[in-house]
C-alpha cells in the first residue's frame, strides 16, 4: 500500500514539475508581485474601518480597532518575506522601488517598527478612543516612513 502511495506521489510530482519549469522568469516575477500586492490589499482592508473611525465617518468601536490592529500586527511581519525575491529588473506594474532590495535591512526595520505600532494600537484601545486614535496616528507614521523611501509616489 505504501509503495503504491509513494509511486503515486512521485508520479504526480514528476508530471507537475514541468509546468513550474515552463513558467518564464517574467511570469514568476509577476506571480511574486501579485503575492505582494495581495498581502498589502489584505493589510489595507483592516486599515479601512479604522481610517473611517478616525475621520468620524463611522462610530468608534474599540473592539473593531483592537481586532483590526491585531490582524495588521500579524500581517506586517510577512511583508519582508514576500519582498525577498528581487524583481526590480522586470517590467512589472508595481509601486515597489528598487531601493527595497538595496536596503533590505532598513526595509525590514521599518516593517518591524510598523508592527510594534500596530501592537501598541491594539493595546491602546483599553485606554479609550483618544489613546487609540493617537496610537493610530503613530501607526500611520510608521507606515509612511516605509512608503516615503520604498514606494513610488504618484
C-alpha positions in Angstrom: 0.0 0.0 0.0 2.8 2.4 1.0 4.7 1.6 -2.2 1.7 2.5 -4.4 1.1 5.7 -2.5 4.8 6.7 -2.8 4.7 5.8 -6.5 1.6 8.0 -7.0 3.2 10.9 -5.2 6.4 10.7 -7.2 4.4 10.5 -10.5 2.3 13.5 -9.6 5.5 15.4 -8.7 7.1 14.5 -12.0 4.1 15.4 -14.0 3.5 18.7 -12.3 7.1 19.9 -12.3 7.4 20.8 -16.0 4.5 23.2 -15.6 6.5 25.1 -13.0 9.7 24.9 -15.1 7.7 26.1 -18.1 7.0 29.5 -16.5 9.2 32.2 -17.7 11.2 34.4 -15.4 8.8 37.2 -16.1 5.8 35.1 -15.2 7.5 34.0 -11.9 8.3 37.7 -11.1 4.7 38.7 -11.8 3.5 35.9 -9.5 5.7 37.3 -6.8 4.4 40.8 -7.4 0.8 39.5 -7.3 1.5 37.8 -3.9 2.9 41.1 -2.5 0.0 43.1 -3.8 -2.4 40.6 -2.4 -0.9 40.8 1.1 -0.9 44.5 1.0 -4.5 44.6 0.0 -5.4 42.5 3.0 -3.5 44.9 5.3 -5.3 47.8 3.8 -8.7 46.1 4.3 -8.0 46.1 8.0 -7.0 49.8 8.0 -10.2 50.9 6.2 -12.6 50.8 9.2 -10.0 52.5 11.5 -9.4 55.3 9.0 -13.2 55.8 8.7 -13.4 56.0 12.5 -10.5 58.5 12.7 -12.3 60.6 10.1 -15.6 60.2 12.1 -17.3 58.7 9.1 -18.4 55.8 11.2 -18.8 55.5 15.0 -15.7 54.5 17.0 -15.7 50.8 18.0 -12.8 49.8 20.2 -13.3 46.1 19.6 -13.1 46.6 15.8 -9.9 48.7 16.3 -8.3 46.2 18.6 -9.2 43.2 16.3 -8.0 45.0 13.2 -4.8 46.3 14.8 -4.0 42.7 15.9 -4.6 41.4 12.4 -2.4 44.2 11.0 0.3 43.3 13.5 0.1 39.7 12.4 0.3 40.5 8.7 3.1 43.2 8.7 5.9 40.7 9.5 5.1 38.9 6.3 6.0 41.9 4.2 9.8 41.4 4.2 9.2 37.7 3.4 7.2 38.5 0.2 9.8 41.1 -0.9 12.8 38.7 -0.5 12.9 38.0 -4.3 14.3 41.0 -6.1 12.0 41.7 -9.1 13.3 45.2 -9.8 14.8 44.2 -13.1 11.4 43.2 -14.5 8.8 45.4 -16.2 6.0 45.0 -13.5 3.0 47.1 -12.7 4.1 47.8 -9.1 4.9 50.8 -6.9 7.8 49.0 -5.2 11.1 50.9 -5.7 14.4 49.1 -6.3 15.7 50.6 -3.1 13.9 47.9 -1.2 16.4 45.3 -2.3 19.4 47.6 -1.9 18.3 48.4 1.7 16.5 45.2 2.8 17.7 45.6 6.4 16.2 49.1 6.7 13.1 48.0 4.9 12.7 45.2 7.4 13.4 47.5 10.3 10.7 49.9 9.1 8.3 46.9 8.9 9.2 45.9 12.4 8.5 49.4 13.6 5.1 49.4 12.0 4.4 46.0 13.6 5.2 47.4 17.0 3.0 50.4 16.3 0.1 48.1 15.4 0.6 46.2 18.6 0.6 49.5 20.5 -2.6 50.5 18.8 -4.3 47.2 19.9 -3.1 47.8 23.5 -4.2 51.5 23.4 -7.8 50.5 22.8 -8.0 49.6 26.5 -7.4 53.3 27.3 -10.2 54.6 25.1 -10.8 56.4 21.8 -8.4 59.2 22.4 -5.4 56.9 23.1 -6.4 54.6 20.3 -6.5 57.4 17.7 -3.2 58.8 18.9 -1.7 55.3 18.5 -3.3 55.0 15.1 -1.5 58.2 14.1 1.8 56.6 15.2 1.0 53.6 13.1 0.2 55.8 10.1 3.6 57.5 10.6 5.4 54.2 10.8 3.7 53.1 7.5 4.6 56.5 5.9 8.3 56.1 6.9 8.4 53.0 4.7 6.3 54.4 1.9 8.4 57.5 1.7 11.5 55.5 0.9 10.3 52.4 -0.8 7.0 53.1 -2.6 6.7 55.0 -5.8 4.7 58.2 -5.2 2.0 59.2 -7.7 
